[in-house]
Amino acid sequence: IAVLEDGDNALVTIEAGTYEGQVTVSAFAANTETLKVCTAYNVADELAEVEGYVWTEAENYYVLEPIPAYDGPALVDDWYQITDLRDLEWVRDNFARYQKANLKQTADIVLTNTWTGIGQFGKDYVDKKNTEGLNLFKGVAFQGTYDGDDHSITGLKLRSEYASGTTATNKYIGFFFSTYEATIKNLKVGIANYGWDVGQLTANDIGGGVVVGVAYGTTFDNVKTIAGKTEDTKTFEGTHAIAAIAGFTTGTNTMRSCVNDLNLYEHRSSSAKVGAFSACNQVFGPKLILENCVNNGNITSTRHDYAAGFAAYNDGIITLKDCSNTGTLGTGVYEFASNVGGSIANLGGCSGTGAAAAANKNATDFDFATVVDEVVTY
């Protein structure tokens, strides 16, 4: 294989020797330190491709160098650039390196295989309900910033075996398994195959969030779950607790300008927990702040104990401001939020225009008396 394909003369330097004419790859292999072609010969368009090597331009010559081994996404101005699926999988598989990093997505990405989330399982640590548990959770959760830059991740299929155990560890998974005081913004996420590797679920106690499994103190800004055209890309199913944005919220989580377009269908559970933005809001003084958020998805639950359009099974404080629901709600599904020992506050501007069964509660049922000293400053 000739380096100069058309045979034109060029000054080529291999180590200390100088040659005229063509230089073969085998000659380069025998003298591996350098192979340079003088730029004065204007041969940039004639440099042959050599597998495993790349030509780069220096001050007065082109140099053939081995392509460096891939070592993760490029770092630009303190942001790792997520350009494709390889970058995304690398970050996930080398989580410790990127746990506190700034990640910026630069193109739409389609997931081609079953997705194992970023971070690690964390629900069992949260269930300890003490400082030790919170520190353990922090150690396995993503703590950085993920900026989707208004790009999408589609084709998400979660691994059902990770969500179907007898322990809390195996519940509440998502694109991110766990987040701790992280920021996720300007991101659109779409599913495939009803959101799971096995498609429509038959086993009990499988659930999670499309975007995050367990979120502690996380900020979601302009995060959207998007629906495809076919039923399996617009309906997220679960048999335990499911949400579009975050399956389990703990600590103080804030969601601003977030939108859910997915239909949510929860079935077979003995205690239904389904909501567009949170399925459970519990532990560590849970406060869920929703501002200018919209649910466009239909919410259906066969057991509607705690099912709600926005947030289900609230054991803390949920505040809503300028939020709206346009989705169709199944029988018994609360229009905005359900309650179990917590409080729900409407800070104004909330509306529900979607079709709801007569038994459903809506914004007029919010307990305004609970907002004293609990109103969050925006």
For each residue, the residues with C-beta under 8 A, 3 or more apart:
1: 24 25 48 50
2: 5 7 22 23 24 48
3: 12 22 23 24 25 28 35 37 47 48 50 64
4: 7 8 10 21 22 23 37 43 46 47 48
5: 2 46 48
6: 46
7: 2 4 21 22
8: 4 41 43 46
9: 20 21 41
10: 4 20 21 37 38 41 43
11: 18 20 37 38 40 41
12: 3 18 19 20 23 35 36 37 38
13: 17 18 19 34 35 36 61
14: 17 19 23 27 28 31 34 35
15: 31 33 34
16:
17: 13 14 31
18: 11 12 13
19: 12 13 14 23
20: 9 10 11 12
21: 4 7 9 10
22: 2 3 4 7
23: 2 3 4 12 14 19 27 28 35
24: 1 2 3 27 28
25: 1 3 28 29 50
26: 29 30
27: 14 23 24 30 31
28: 3 14 23 24 25 31 32 35 50 64
29: 25 26 32
30: 26 27
31: 14 15 17 27 28 35
32: 28 29
33: 15
34: 13 14 15 63
35: 3 12 13 14 23 28 31 63 64
36: 12 13 58 61 62 63 64
37: 3 4 10 11 12 41 43 47 55 61 62 63 64
38: 10 11 12 41 60 61
39: 42 44 57 60 61 62
40: 11 60
41: 8 9 10 11 37 38
42: 39
43: 4 8 10 37 46 47 62
44: 39 47 57 62
45:
46: 4 5 6 8 43
47: 3 4 37 43 44 55 62 64
48: 1 2 3 4 5
49:
50: 1 3 25 28 53 64
51:
52: 66 67
53: 50 64 65 66 67
54: 64 65 66 67
55: 37 47 62 63 64
56: 62 63 65
57: 39 44 61 62
58: 36 61 62 63
59:
60: 38 39 40
61: 13 36 37 38 39 57 58
62: 36 37 39 43 44 47 55 56 57 58
63: 34 35 36 37 55 56 58
64: 3 28 35 36 37 47 50 53 54 55
65: 53 54 56
66: 52 53 54
67: 52 53 54
68: 71
69:
70: 86 90
71: 68
72: 80 87 90 91 94 97 98
73: 80 81 82 83 87 90 91 103
74: 80 81 83
75: 78 79 80 81
76: 79 81
77:
78: 75 102
79: 75 76 102 103 104 147
80: 72 73 74 75 87 91 98 101 102 103 104
81: 73 74 75 76 87 104 106
82: 73 87 88 91 103 104 105 106 109
83: 73 74 87 106 107
84: 87 88 107 109
85: 88 89 109 110 111 112
86: 70 89 90
87: 72 73 80 81 82 83 84 90 91
88: 82 84 85 91 92 105 109 153
89: 85 86 92 93
90: 70 72 73 86 87 93 94
91: 72 73 80 82 87 88 94 95 98 101 103 118
92: 88 89 95 116 117 118
93: 89 90
94: 72 90 91 97 98
95: 91 92 98 99 118 119 120 142
96: 99
97: 72 94 101
98: 72 80 91 94 95 101 103 144
99: 95 96 119 141 142 143 144
100: 143 144
101: 80 91 97 98 144 145
102: 78 79 80 144 145 147
103: 73 79 80 82 91 98 144 145 146 147
104: 79 80 81 82 147 149
105: 82 88 109 146 147 148 149 151 153 187
106: 81 82 83 149 151
107: 83 84 151
108: 151 152 153 154
109: 82 84 85 88 105 151 152 153 154
110: 85 153 154 155
111: 85 115 153 154 155 156 157 192
112: 85 155
113: 157
114: 157 158 159 197
115: 111 156 157 158 159 175
116: 92 159 162
117: 92 158 162 173 174 175 176 177 213
118: 91 92 95 142 175 176 177
119: 95 99 122 140 141 142 176 177 178 179
120: 95 140 141 177 178
121: 124 140 162 169 170 173 177 178 213
122: 119 125 126 137 140 141 177 178 213 214
123: 126 127 168 169 171 172 213 214 248
124: 121 127 128 167 168 169
125: 122 128 133 134 136 137 140
126: 122 123 129 133 134 137 214 216 248 250 283 284
127: 123 124 133 168 283
128: 124 125 132 133 134 136
129: 126 133 283 284
130: 133 134
131: 134 135
132: 128 135 136
133: 125 126 127 128 129 130 136 137
134: 125 126 128 130 131 137 138 216 284
135: 131 132 138 139
136: 125 128 132 133 139 140
137: 122 125 126 133 134 140 141 178 180 214 216
138: 134 135 141 143 180 216
139: 135 136
140: 119 120 121 122 125 136 137 177 178
141: 99 119 120 122 137 138 177 178 179 180 182 214 216
142: 95 99 118 119 146 176 178 179 180 182
143: 99 100 138 179 180 181 182
144: 98 99 100 101 102 103 182 183
145: 101 102 103 182 183 184 185
146: 103 105 142 176 182 183 184 185 187
147: 79 102 103 104 105 185 186 187
148: 105 151 152 153 184 185 186 187 188 223
149: 104 105 106 186
150: 186 188 222
151: 105 106 107 108 109 148 186 187 188
152: 108 109 148 187 188 189 190 226
153: 88 105 108 109 110 111 148 156 175 187 188 189 190
154: 108 109 110 111 189 190 191 192 226 228 233
155: 110 111 112 190 191 192
156: 111 115 153 175 189 190 191 192 195 210
157: 111 113 114 115 191 192 193 195 196 197
158: 114 115 117 162 163 173 174 195 196 197 208
159: 114 115 116 162 163 173 197
160: 163 164 196 197 198 201 203 206
161: 164
162: 116 117 121 158 159 170 173
163: 158 159 160 170 171 172 173 205 206 207 208 240
164: 160 161 170 203 204 205 206
165: 169 170 171
166: 170
167: 124 170
168: 123 124 127 171 172
169: 121 123 124 165
170: 121 162 163 164 165 166 167
171: 123 163 165 168 205 206 207 208 240 241 247
172: 123 163 168 207 208 209 213 214 241 247 248 280
173: 117 121 158 159 162 163 177 208 209 213 247
174: 117 158 177 208 209 210 211 212 213 246 247
175: 115 117 118 153 156 189 210 211 212
176: 117 118 119 142 146 179 182 184 211 212 213
177: 117 118 119 120 121 122 140 141 173 174 212 213 214
178: 119 120 121 122 137 140 141 142 212 213 214 215 216
179: 119 141 142 143 176 182 184 212 214 215 216 218
180: 137 138 141 142 143 216 217 218
181: 143 216 217 218
182: 141 142 143 144 145 146 176 179 215 218 219
183: 144 145 146 218 219 221
184: 145 146 148 176 179 187 211 212 218 219 220 221 223
185: 145 146 147 148 219 220 221 222 223
186: 147 148 149 150 151 221 222 223
187: 105 146 147 148 151 152 153 184 211 222 223 224
188: 148 150 151 152 153 223 224 225 226
189: 152 153 154 156 175 210 211 223 224 225 226
190: 152 153 154 155 156 225 226 227 228 233
191: 154 155 156 157 194 195 210 225 228 232 233 236 262
192: 111 154 155 156 157 195 228 232 233
193: 157 196 197 198 199 232
194: 191 199 200 201 232 235 236 237
195: 156 157 158 191 192 210 236 237 238
196: 157 158 160 193 199 200 201 206 237
197: 114 157 158 159 160 193
198: 160 193 201
199: 193 194 196 232
200: 194 196 237
201: 160 194 196 198 206 237 238 239 267 268
202: 239 268
203: 160 164 206 239
204: 164 239 240 268 269
205: 163 164 171 239 240 269
206: 160 163 164 171 196 201 203 238 239 240
207: 163 171 172 238 239 240 241 242 247 266 269 273 279
208: 158 163 171 172 173 174 213 238 241 242 243 247
209: 172 173 174 212 213 215 242 243 244 245 246 247 248 279
210: 156 174 175 189 191 195 225 236 243 244 245 262
211: 174 175 176 184 187 189 220 223 225 244 245 246
212: 174 175 176 177 178 179 184 209 215 218 245 246 247
213: 117 121 122 123 172 173 174 176 177 178 208 209 246 247 248
214: 122 123 126 137 141 172 177 178 179 246 247 248 250
215: 178 179 182 209 212 218 220 246 248 249 250 253
216: 126 134 137 138 141 178 179 180 181 250 251 253 284
217: 180 181 251 252 253
218: 179 180 181 182 183 184 212 215 246 253 254
219: 182 183 184 185 253 254 255 256
220: 184 185 211 215 223 245 246 253 254 255 256 258
221: 183 184 185 186 255 256 257 258
222: 150 185 186 187 256 257 258
223: 148 184 185 186 187 188 189 211 220 245 255 258 259
224: 187 188 189 258 259 260 261
225: 188 189 190 191 210 211 236 244 245 259 260 261 262 297
226: 152 154 188 189 190 261 262
227: 190 233 234 261 262 263 297
228: 154 190 191 192 232 233 234
229: 233 234
230: 233 234
231: 234 235
232: 191 192 193 194 199 228 235
233: 154 190 191 192 227 228 229 230
234: 227 228 229 230 231 261 262 263
235: 194 231 232 262 263 264 265
236: 191 194 195 210 225 242 244 262 263 264 265
237: 194 195 196 200 201 242 265 266 267
238: 195 201 206 207 208 241 242 264 265 266 267 269 274
239: 201 202 203 204 205 206 207 266 267 268 269
240: 163 171 204 205 206 207 266 269 273
241: 171 172 207 208 238 247 248 266 269 273 274 279 280 312 313
242: 207 208 209 236 237 238 247 264 266 273 274 279
243: 208 209 210 246 247 264 274 275 276 277 278 279 312
244: 209 210 211 225 236 260 262 264 276 277 297
245: 209 210 211 212 220 223 225 255 258 260 276 277 278
246: 174 209 211 212 213 214 215 218 220 243 249 253 277 278 279
247: 171 172 173 174 207 208 209 212 213 214 241 242 243 278 279 280
248: 123 126 172 209 213 214 215 241 278 279 280 282
249: 215 246 253 278 280 281 282 286 288 311
250: 126 214 215 216 253 281 282 283 284 286
251: 216 217 284 285 286 287
252: 217 285 286 287 288 289
253: 215 216 217 218 219 220 246 249 250 278 286 287 288 289
254: 218 219 220 289 291 376
255: 219 220 221 223 245 258 277 288 289 290 291 293
256: 219 220 221 222 291 292 293
257: 221 222 291 292 293
258: 220 221 222 223 224 245 255 277 290 293 294
259: 223 224 225 293 294 295 296
260: 224 225 244 245 264 276 277 294 295 296 297 327
261: 224 225 226 227 234 296 297
262: 191 210 225 226 227 234 235 236 244 276 297
263: 227 234 235 236 297 298 299 300 327
264: 235 236 238 242 243 244 260 274 275 276 297 298 299 300
265: 235 236 237 238 300 301
266: 207 237 238 239 240 241 242 269 272 273 274 300 301 302 303 307
267: 201 237 238 239 301 302 303
268: 201 202 204 239 302
269: 204 205 207 238 239 240 241 266 272 273 302 303
270: 303
271: 303 305 306
272: 266 269 301 302 303 304 305 306 307 312
273: 207 240 241 242 266 269 279 280 305 306 307 312 313
274: 238 241 242 243 264 266 279 299 301 306 307 308 312 333
275: 243 264 278 279 299 307 308 309 310 311 312 313 337 338
276: 243 244 245 260 262 264 295 297 299 309 310 311 327
277: 243 244 245 246 255 258 260 288 290 293 295 310 311
278: 243 245 246 247 248 249 253 275 281 288 310 311 312
279: 207 209 241 242 243 246 247 248 273 274 275 312 313
280: 172 241 247 248 249 273 312 313 315
281: 249 250 278 286 288 311 313 314 315 316 318 342
282: 248 249 250 286 313 315 316
283: 126 127 129 250 286 315
284: 126 129 134 216 250 251
285: 251 252 316
286: 249 250 251 252 253 281 282 283 314 315 316 317 342
287: 251 252 253 316 317 318 319 374 376
288: 249 252 253 255 277 278 281 311 314 316 317 318 319
289: 252 253 254 255 319 376
290: 255 258 277 293 310 311 318 319 320 321 323
291: 254 255 256 257 320 321 322 323 378
292: 256 257 321 322 323
293: 255 256 257 258 259 277 290 310 320 323
294: 258 259 260 323 324 325 326
295: 259 260 276 277 299 309 310 324 325 326 327 354
296: 259 260 261 326 327
297: 225 227 244 260 261 262 263 264 276 327
298: 263 264 327 328 329 330
299: 263 264 274 275 276 295 307 308 309 327 328 329 330 333
300: 263 264 265 266 330 333
301: 265 266 267 272 274 304 307 330 332 333
302: 266 267 268 269 272
303: 266 267 269 270 271 272
304: 272 301 307 330 331 332 333
305: 271 272 273 338
306: 271 272 273 274 312 313 338 340
307: 266 272 273 274 275 299 301 304 312 330 332 333 334 338
308: 274 275 299 311 312 333 334 335 336 337 338
309: 275 276 295 299 325 327 329 333 334 335 336 337 352 354
310: 275 276 277 278 290 293 295 318 320 323 325 336 337
311: 249 275 276 277 278 281 288 290 308 314 318 336 337 338
312: 241 243 272 273 274 275 278 279 280 306 307 308 334 337 338
313: 241 273 275 279 280 281 282 306 338 340
314: 281 286 288 311 317 318 337 338 339 340 342 343 344
315: 280 281 282 283 286 340 341 342
316: 281 282 285 286 287 288 342 343
317: 286 287 288 314 342 343 344 345 370 374
318: 281 287 288 290 310 311 314 337 342 343 344 345
319: 287 288 289 290 344 345 347 371 374 375 376
320: 290 291 293 310 323 336 337 344 345 346 347 350 366
321: 290 291 292 347 348 349 350 378
322: 291 292 348 349 350
323: 290 291 292 293 294 310 320 336 349 350 351
324: 294 295 350 351 352 353
325: 294 295 309 310 329 335 336 351 352 353 354
326: 294 295 296 353 354
327: 260 263 276 295 296 297 298 299 309 354
328: 298 299 354 355 356
329: 298 299 309 325 333 334 335 354 355 356 357 360
330: 298 299 300 301 304 307 333 357
331: 304 357 359 360
332: 301 304 307 357 359 360
333: 274 299 300 301 304 307 308 309 329 330 356 357 360
334: 307 308 309 312 329 337 338 360 361 362
335: 308 309 325 329 352 354 356 360 361 362 363
336: 308 309 310 311 320 323 325 344 346 350 352 361 362 363 366
337: 275 308 309 310 311 312 314 318 320 334 344
338: 275 305 306 307 308 311 312 313 314 334
339: 314 342 343 344
340: 306 313 314 315
341: 315
342: 281 286 314 315 316 317 318 339
343: 314 316 317 318 339 367 370 371 374
344: 314 317 318 319 320 336 337 339 366 367 370
345: 317 318 319 320 366 367 368 370 371 374 375
346: 320 336 350 363 366 368
347: 319 320 321 350 371 375
348: 321 322
349: 321 322 323
350: 320 321 322 323 324 336 346 347 363
351: 323 324 325 363
352: 309 324 325 335 336 356 362 363
353: 324 325 326
354: 295 309 325 326 327 328 329 335
355: 328 329
356: 328 329 333 335 352 360 362
357: 329 330 331 332 333 360
358:
359: 331 332
360: 329 331 332 333 334 335 356 357
361: 334 335 336 365
362: 334 335 336 352 356 365
363: 335 336 346 350 351 352 366
364:
365: 361 362
366: 320 336 344 345 346 363
367: 343 344 345 370
368: 345 346 371
369: 372
370: 317 343 344 345 367 374
371: 319 343 345 347 368 374 375
372: 369 375
373:
374: 287 317 319 343 345 370 371
375: 319 345 347 371 372
376: 254 287 289 319
377:
378: 291 321
